[in-house]
Amino acid sequence: MNTSGRNAPATVISILLFVTALLMATLLHRSGILLGLVLPGALTLGAALPPVSLLMARQWEKAVVLRFGKLQAIRGPGLFAIIPFVDDVTAWIDQRIQTTEFNAEQALTKDTVPANIDAILFWQVHDPERAALEITDYRSAILRVAQTSLREMIGASPLSALMSERRLADQQLKEEIGRKTADWGVAAISVEVRDVAIPSQLQDAMSRQAQAEREKFLEAANIYARNPAALQLRAMNIIYETTKERGATILMPSAMVDCMNPGGIMGLACAAAGPASPALP
C-alpha cells in the first residue's frame, strides 16, 4: 500500500527544475546577480517542492488531508496537490476488499464442549473519513472484534449446530461483526468458518458413545422384531408422551389405529407366543 504518495511525475518535474537551475547558474554566472544567482536559487528551491506537494493516490486509495490539524479533504485517486508544511496526509486508506484470518481456541460451546474454530473475514472500508478519524488502528480493531464475536457465537451454540449449520453461523458472524464495525466506516462483506475441531480425546469418547448407541438401537430392534406386541405398546407410549407434553394433535392412518387397538395387540401377542394348543374334549 502506498504510504507516502511518491510518484514519477513529481520526481521528473523536480529533476527538470534542478537541471535548469544548474544550467542557468553555469551559463549566466557572469550576467549579474539576478540571472546568475537569484533565479537559479529560486529554481533549485522549486525543485525541492514537487516531491512534497504533488502526491498521487492509486485507483483503490484515498488520502486523508489535514490542514493545521483539521480535516481539509479526502483526496484521490490520481494526482493531487497539497501545501507543504501546512497540509499533512495522515492516512492512506486502501478501499479494496481485505481478508482477516481469526480463530478461537479451546472455546466452550453451549453444551460445554471445547472447540477450536478457524474462520476468515472479508471486509472493505466504505468511509475513509471515519476509518481515519474514528479509530486509531481499524485493522487491529477488526481482528479483535472478529475474535470476540466468534467466541460469543460459540458460547451460544451447541456443538452439533456449529458442525452442521455452517452457513447459518457464517451469516450470524457477518451480521454481528458488521454491526460493530459500521461506526468505523468498515463493512463486513462475508465470513467463512473454515474448520471446527475438537480435542482428539473428546473425539474418541464421542465415537465410543455413538458406537454404544448404535449397538443399543440394534439390540432394541432385535427385541421388537421378536415381540411385535412390545413394538405396538412402545409406539402407543411415544404418541401418548408427545401429546401429553406438547399438546399437539396427531393424525394417524386408520390402518395404524386398528393395529393399536387392544384386540389387535392381544392378537399380535398370541401370534408371537406361537400356535395355541388344541382344546381338550
N, C-alpha and C positions, 0 to 999 in steps of 0.2 A: 504494500500500500504506500502511496505517495505521502511523505511526511514533511516535505519542505517546499513543494511547488516548483522546484528547479526544472528548467526546460531549455530546449535547444534554441528557440528564438531569442530569449533573453541573453543567452551566452553569446550568440552570434552578434547581436547588437552591441554588447559590451566590448567584444573583440574589435569590431569595426571602429567604434569610438576611440578605443585606446590606440589603434594603429594610426588613425587620422591624427590624433593628438601628437603622436611620436613623429610623424612625417612633418607636421606643421612646425614643431619645435626644431626639427633638423633643418628644414628648408628656410624658415623665416626667422631664424635666431638673430639675424642682423637687421630685421625690418622694424625694430622698435619693441618696446615693452608690451604693447597691446597685442601685436601679432606674434611676437616671439615667445612671450611668457604667459600672459593672461588667458588668451584664447586656448592654447594647448592645455593649460592647467584646468580650465573650465571643462574641456572635453574629457580630460582624464578623470575629473570628478564625476562627470556624467557617465563615464564608462563603468563606474562602480555602482550606479543606481539600478540598472535593469535587473540584475540577479535578485535584488531585494524588493523591487517594486513591481516587476512584471512576473506574475506567477501563473501557473497552469494547473487546472484540475482535470483529471481524466474523466471519461464519459460517465463512470459509475461513482464519481466522487463529488462531495460538497465541502466547501471550505467555510468555516465559521470565522468571520472577521469581526474583531472588536476594535473600537476606536476610543482611546483613553479609558479602557476598561469596560465600555458599554457595547452592547451588540450593535454593530453597524449594518451587516448584511450577511446573507448566505450566498456565496459565490460558486460559480461553476455549473456545468463543466465548461472547459475551454480556458482561453487566456483571460486574465483579469488583472487590473492594476490596483495597488494599494499605496498609501502614503507612507514612505519609510519613517520609522521612529514615531509614528502616530498611530498607524493601524497595526494590528497584530492578528495573525492567523493562529487561533488557539487550538483548532481541531480540524482534522481531515476525516470526514465521515464516509466510510465505504457503504454504499447502498445496494451492493449485490447480496444475494442470498447467502447466509453464513450457516455453518454447521457447528454444533457444540455437542461433544460426547459427554455423558454423565452416567453415574451409576449409584446404586445403593447396596452396600454390603452388610450382610447379617441383619437386615431389617425384618422385624416381626410382622407377619400378616395378621389379619383379624382372628384367625384360628391359631395364633401363636406358633407359626412355623417360620423359622429363619430362612430368608431367601436373598439371593444375590441377583440383582436385575441390572442389565445394561440397556441404555437407550440412547437415542440421538435426536437432537432438536434442530429443526430447520427454522431460521428466523431471519428477519430483514428490518433494517432501520427505515421507517417511513417518514420520520420527522427529525431531520438533522439538528434543528434548533434545540428540541427537547433532549435528544441524546447527548448533546454537548453541554447543556446548561443545567439540566435537572439532576444529573447523577455524575459522580466522579469517574467511575470506570464501568460502563454499561456491559462490557464483555464479561468481566468478573461477576457482576451482579446477576447476569442471566444464568451463569453456571450455578450460582448459589440458589437462585430461585428454582431452577430445574431440579436440583438435587432435593431441596426441601419438599417440593410438590410431589416428587416421586415417592419419598418416604411417607408422606401423608396418604397417598393413594394406596400404598402397600398396607399401611396400618388399618385402612378402612375396607379392605377387600380380603376375602378368603383366598387361599392358595389356588383352589380349583378355578375361581373366576380369573385369576391372573394367568393361569395356564391356558384356559380355553377361550377367553374373551379378549384377545389381544387388541382387536380394532376398537372395542369399547374403551379399553384402558388408554389407547393412543389418543382417542378423542377427548377423554376426560383430562388427560395431562395437557393437551394442546389448549383447551379452554382455560384451565387453571393458570398455566404459565402466561398465556396471552392476557388474562385479566390483570395479573400482577405487573407485567412489563409495559402495558399500554401507556401508563403515565410517563414512561421514559421515551416514548416515540418508537418503540420496538414492537413489531408484530410477530407472533408465533405462527408460522405457516403450517408446520406439521410436526408430529412426534412419532417416532417408531421405536417400539420396545424390541430390542434385538435378541435378548436372551433372558430366560428366567431359570435360575439354577438353585438347587437346594443342596445342603451338605450330603456327601456320599453315604454317611452313616444313616441319615434320615431316609435317603433313597432306598437303602437295603431294608430298613424297617417297614417302609410303606409297601415295598414289593412283597415282603413276607406276609403282611397283613392282607394285601389283595389276594395272594395265593390261598391264605386261610379262608377268606370269604368265598372264593370260588369253590373250594373243597366243601365248605358248609352248604352252599347252594346245590352242589351236585348230590350231596347226601340227602338233602331235603327233597330234591327231585326224585331220587330213588324211592324214598319213603312214600311220597304221594303217588308214584306210579304203582306201587304195590297196594295202596289203600285209597281208592277213588273217593270213598266217603270222607276221609280226612281232608282231601283237597277241596271238596264242596264245602265242608264246615269252615275251612280256612278262608275261602272266598267270601262266604257269608259274614264272617267276622271282620274281614277287611272292609266290606261295604258298610257294616254297622259302625265301625270306628270312624270311617270317613264322614258319614252323615252326622254322627254324634258331635264331633269336634268342630266341623266347619259349617254345619247346617246346610249342606249342599243337596241339590236334587239330582238323583242319578237315574238315567233312562237305561233300561236293560231290555234286550230282546225277550219275547215271550218264551222262546225255547229255553233260554237260560233260567227264567223264573220257574218253569216246570221242572227243570233239573234240580232246583234248590228246594223244592217243597219237601216236607218231611217224608212223604211216601217214596219220593224219588231217592232221597238219601238212604232210607232203610233198604230200598231195593239194591242200591249200589253196595251197601254194607253186606247184604246177603250174597250178592254176586261175588264180592271179594272173599267171603268166607268159604265159598265152594258150593257145590250142589247139595241140596238138602237130602237127608236120609228118607227113604220111603216110609210112610206111616204104617205101623203095625196093625193088622186087622183086629 
